[in-house]
Amino acid sequence: MKNAELGLYIHIPFCIKKCKYCDFVSFSNKMNIVEEYIEVLKQEIEKAKIENKKITTIYFGGGTPSAIDAKYIQEILDKIRDKWNIENAEITIEVNPGTVDVSKLEDYLKMGINRLSIGLQSTSNMLLKLIGRIHTYEEFLSSYEIARKVGFSNINVDLMIGLPTQNLTDVEGDLKKILELNPEHISIYSLIIEANTPIEKEIKEKRMYLPSEDTERKMYWKVKEILEQSGYIHYEISNFSKPHYMSKHNSNCWNQKEYIGFGLAAHSYINGERKSNTENLEEYILQNGAKNTVHEKQDIDAMQKEFMMLGLRKIEGVSISDFKNKFVENPIFIFRQELDTLVKQELIEIEEDNIKLTNKGIDFANVVWEQFV
């Protein structure tokens, strides 16, 4: 059951300003304690015990990792390198337009970061302002062009659909502009209205209106059509990449490989246990980043169900042979009742070695995943 590959996730919970839809554990008014936070995070890394694992991916997420000085990212990577060999690892950092310049991006490249994920969301300045983004489309273009000039050859661009006032023409326009830039990877996320966010309040008060569910689905399928026609592989519900540029970090998570999270609210999955750090920033600093919650200690049954649920996020689906290699048993036998139900509902199909979502299943993916919770 042990897997030699391991991913590291580093949570940087600082932002210039929180977007209206964001419910991540992040803060726009705590920049005064960045240095203290980084010191604690480094201590947490120092105390981690990882043996017989090969670190193949490192992912800096947030928050906005690019909102803090590059020297702090360097310090974290130095601490990681002091403890483990990260040669040939995919190292990703999330950046927002307007928070990077030539110097910062050059520093990232020099310290070994080899993949950028740029949060754009929309090419419309009106829409960006509406959802509380701090940047314009022009600032995104500038950040993207600088990244290319300094030498980044693996860039993801995040876009969103289902935004207030957004229509199908807007989405087609977004894709046309982004495809001209030729990024290696494009992530497309549907807006989810989370509880207690500013956007939820504005929608409830009818100060903001969302497109209909039918329109949002049309947007999704239009995105899929355009990107696949442009040579991108649709490899996970929300992710498209050029050949050989799939996100290794995220793919490993969907393949149930192990990872350790460092930092506030960071999650870990190792040795069949799911853990997380506290979401309270002051508490995290006071307790020197110690893990304080084990959410789940999986037995084989829970592990098998999760393997199915995660695998059915991938467009190619669950490999029956991979399941057998990991668990010995055949998923078609173990989950015969669930699979029979889903096949009858035309939400999944079983083809040779794969159990995967149908087109209808992609639209009702939550219904499919619920069978394995």
Beta strands, then each sheet from edge to edge (+ up, - down):
strand 1: 5-12
strand 2: 54-62
strand 3: 90-95
strand 4: 115-121
strand 5: 155-161
strand 6: 185-190
strand 7: 233-236
strand 8: 239-241
strand 9: 258-262
strand 10: 267-270
strand 11: 273-276
strand 12: 293-297
strand 13: 318-319
strand 14: 348-351
strand 15: 354-357
sheet 1: 7+ 8- 6+ 5+ 4+ 3+ 2+ 1+ 9+
sheet 2: 10+ 11- 12+
sheet 3: 13+ 15- 14+
end
